Structure formats: structure tokens, C-alpha cells
Amino acid sequence: MAESLSNDPDSALGQVRALALELPEAEERASHGQPTFFVAGKMFAQFRHDHHGDGRTIVAVKTADADEARMLIEAAPGSYSRVAYFRAEWVGLAIGGSDTDWAHVGDRIARSWELAAPRRLLEAGGR
């Protein structure tokens, strides 16, 4: 597995926070001690740095289903991983390294938001 421990987790969190909170009705609150992002009470992203000493900096995001999650992990195991304690449709996306593609991270966070957002937000034009 590729090492993704960030030299500056605060900077990575700042990027995730900016990307998540620009989405309609997004809010941040701690969940299980982790910065977590919600829309209409449903979680759509969680930042984790060295969670239980795993040596990784990730943002956990929702995918359409377990098959999509598995496909992402198999196609890019250095970027995607399973997320401890999360359902199978969630993936961890490695972030914080010098090679982080923040546009891609933003797209995955936004897609996760779309999967969690209520219909009224999606019908109003979404993001």
C-alpha cells in the first residue's frame, strides 16, 4: 500500500474543509473524534489522519454501491482503500501528499454529497 501520511495534515484538512463546505447546506461536526461533513443530517465525507496509527491521511467518501467501491480500490490501490468501521460502499481516498490531485478529490467529495443530499437539493440544481 502506498504511504500517504501527510507532512501537513492541517493543510490537507483545510483543503477538504474548503471543498466540502462549498457544497449547498454542508456542515461540519465531529463524529467519533474526526472532522466529518454532513448534508441534511447525512454524512458525506470524513477526514482521517493516522487513524488508529494506520499511517494514512484520507478523506472517506461514499460511492454508489459496494461494486463501485471495490472497482476503485482494485483499479487504484495506491489511491483508494477500504475505510475501517464504514459500510462497503465507502472508500478512503489518499490525500495530503505532494501529488494530491485536489480537483479529483473535490469531484469525489461532490459525488459523495450528491449521494447523500436530499432530492430537494438535487432538484434545485445541486452543486
HELIX and SHEET records of a PDB file:
HELIX    1   1 PRO A    9  LEU A   21  1                                  13    
HELIX    2   2 HIS A   51  GLY A   53  5                                   3    
HELIX    3   3 ALA A   66  ALA A   75  1                                  10    
HELIX    4   4 TRP A  102  ALA A  116  1                                  15    
HELIX    5   5 ARG A  119  GLU A  123  1                                   5    
SHEET    1   A 6 ALA A  26  SER A  31  0                                        
SHEET    2   A 6 GLN A  34  VAL A  39 -1                                        
SHEET    3   A 6 LYS A  42  HIS A  49 -1                                        
SHEET    4   A 6 THR A  57  LYS A  62 -1                                        
SHEET    5   A 6 TRP A  90  ALA A  94 -1                                        
SHEET    6   A 6 TYR A  80  SER A  81 -1                                        
END                                                                             
